[in-house]
């Protein structure tokens, strides 16, 4: 949405996310985001900032209670 407002042509967007847990139980999500078009370093920096502020990222970082109902 931000890129659209700025008129940035990102091309295709590929996102890979990997979840891992180490021996101490520390959980980590590693994200790799690849854009189909070349972007300036300033654009990549701004998009990286925005990625950290998405509702999904904020929710995962703070932890969310999940209620499951099986029927």
Buried (B, 14 or more C-beta within 10 A) or exposed (E): EEBEEEEBEBEEEEEEEEEEEEEEEEEEEEEEBEBEEEBEEEBEEBBEEEEEEEEEBEEEEEEEEEEEEEE
